[in-house]
Amino acid sequence: MFPSSGRSPSRRELLRVGGGGLLGLGLADLLAARSLAQPSPLTAPGWGRAKNVILVFLQGGPSHLDLWDPKPDAPDDVKSAFATIPSKVPGMEVTELLPRLAQVTDRLTFIRSMSYSPIGLFNHTAAHYQMLTGYTADKVSPSGQLEPPSPKDFPTVGSHVVRMRPPEVPMLPFVMMPRPLQESNVVGKGGDAGFLGRAYDPYTLYPSGDDFDNTKLDRGNAADLALRPELSVGRLQRRANLRDVVNGNMEAIERATEGYDLDHYTGEALDLVLSGRAKEAFELAREPAALRDRYGRTTFGQSCLMARRFIEAGTRFVQVNWPKVANSDRHSWDVHKALNKRMRDDAAPMLDPALATLVEDLDERGLLDETLVVAVGEFGRSPRKGLSTSGNDNDADGRDHWPYCFTSVVAGAGVRRGAVYGQSDETGSAPVGDAVVHPTDLLATIYHALGIEPHAMVMNHLEQPRELVKGNPVTALFDR
């Protein structure tokens, strides 16, 4: 089941053959050979099926064994304290923490064979970076923390997407909410455009209020996009007309700045302000109270609802981050301690209704066929309870970090409904078989679904060619 497409040429290969070739092999020949070695993406299942993406990033690392890959027959120090319950689809059983998701498994695929070996210490921030950019972190300190975000970083997936597939209507291209990615004092690593430049950074909706404030999304607004009272639409349009007159009489300047596409971006910014689309997307109060209740009156629930509103308004990529610092307490997924109480009372009651309703709501509105939904954390949790894998102290019921096997949930855009891709062993410790999905493969699948060649080259801050991602799309996830 694992994709058989060939890999893209490495940078060393590009440098070796790019300047005239070695043994008569030129760059064009190398790329032509690569194209013959793999199927055309245009004919591969899933190619271009998605118009939009909602990435639900469960920072903190949710326990697959306690959610969507239960092992009821495992030894006591492995199996979940939560009972396994049936779902709509046999073989897609979940734990009792997810009764709502159990009723929508007929619209989902579980990838139970996510796996990677960490480079350096596998802390949350390094794993965020791996999962969202497709590249490993360069610097990991002895404490396990990374340096803060840098303009030299690899871009997050949403930034690449909106650069290559900008919205078709005047709308915010890439939105991230309701809080930044964070481990301790490292904030935002793996969550911006890096060397692509700030033009491709996400628009961040981070309302004020702490991580326990479930009303913060009601305070979200597009005030920075609204027109100032003294600046009417007519006045803005007059400015636009003046700009056109000036441009029409400065051909030399236009030629000099043609590569920067200044008029294009000025026009886009003006269209965004005048259209009102972004402002309306923020207005949760337009939604029926009953639907808001279905999502859950929590920060996470209302963020998922807001994500649907943004997609409906034309946003290309929405990322909903779990609304708690990755390595923290209560509803964080970082359950080194008090796992049973925290997952039962805090985290699962937020996750279950919100993710289930998001899938239902998109489907009922006819949006799921064109929207790829991906829910994944940076890793899973250790199968054996109380085991220390990252130097942390764990309770007897706690689970430590575990990138070697975990689960992601995908839906929409032609993804098979009611399916399981890959499987884990009897303790959820490692994938079995050849259907292993590396984080880079998951990213490649997102690009592929949007009609973006995952191995396309982009120039970094040093003008060196880099692939979007080195993984291969998992085309077996798609029905056609």
HELIX and SHEET records of a PDB file:
HELIX    1   1 ARG A   11  GLY A   18  1                                   8    
HELIX    2   2 LEU A   27  ALA A   37  1                                  11    
HELIX    3   3 HIS A   64  ASP A   66  5                                   3    
HELIX    4   4 PRO A   99  ALA A  102  1                                   4    
HELIX    5   5 THR A  105  ARG A  107  5                                   3    
HELIX    6   6 HIS A  124  THR A  133  1                                  10    
HELIX    7   7 VAL A  157  MET A  164  1                                   8    
HELIX    8   8 GLY A  194  LEU A  196  5                                   3    
HELIX    9   9 ARG A  198  TYR A  200  5                                   3    
HELIX   10  10 LYS A  216  ARG A  219  5                                   4    
HELIX   11  11 VAL A  233  GLY A  248  1                                  16    
HELIX   12  12 GLU A  251  ALA A  256  1                                   6    
HELIX   13  13 GLU A  258  TYR A  260  5                                   3    
HELIX   14  14 LEU A  262  SER A  275  1                                  14    
HELIX   15  15 ARG A  277  ALA A  281  1                                   5    
HELIX   16  16 LEU A  284  ARG A  286  5                                   3    
HELIX   17  17 ALA A  289  TYR A  295  1                                   7    
HELIX   18  18 THR A  299  ALA A  313  1                                  15    
HELIX   19  19 LEU A  339  ARG A  342  1                                   4    
HELIX   20  20 MET A  343  ALA A  347  3                                   5    
HELIX   21  21 ALA A  348  GLU A  364  1                                  17    
HELIX   22  22 LEU A  368  GLU A  370  5                                   3    
HELIX   23  23 PRO A  439  ALA A  449  1                                  11    
HELIX   24  24 THR A  475  LEU A  477  5                                   3    
SHEET    1   A 8 TYR A 203  THR A 204  0                                        
SHEET    2   A 8 PHE A 174  MET A 177  1                                        
SHEET    3   A 8 PHE A 317  ASN A 321  1                                        
SHEET    4   A 8 ASN A  52  PHE A  57  1                                        
SHEET    5   A 8 THR A 371  VAL A 376  1                                        
SHEET    6   A 8 PHE A 406  ALA A 411 -1                                        
SHEET    7   A 8 THR A 109  MET A 114 -1                                        
SHEET    8   A 8 ALA A 419  TYR A 421  1                                        
SHEET    1   B 2 THR A  84  ILE A  85  0                                        
SHEET    2   B 2 VAL A  94  THR A  95 -1                                        
SHEET    1   C 2 GLN A 182  GLU A 183  0                                        
SHEET    2   C 2 VAL A 186  VAL A 187 -1                                        
SHEET    1   D 2 GLY A 380  ARG A 381  0                                        
SHEET    2   D 2 HIS A 401  TRP A 402 -1                                        
SHEET    1   E 2 GLN A 423  SER A 424  0                                        
SHEET    2   E 2 PRO A 431  VAL A 432 -1                                        
SHEET    1   F 2 MET A 457  MET A 459  0                                        
SHEET    2   F 2 PRO A 465  GLU A 467 -1                                        
END                                                                             
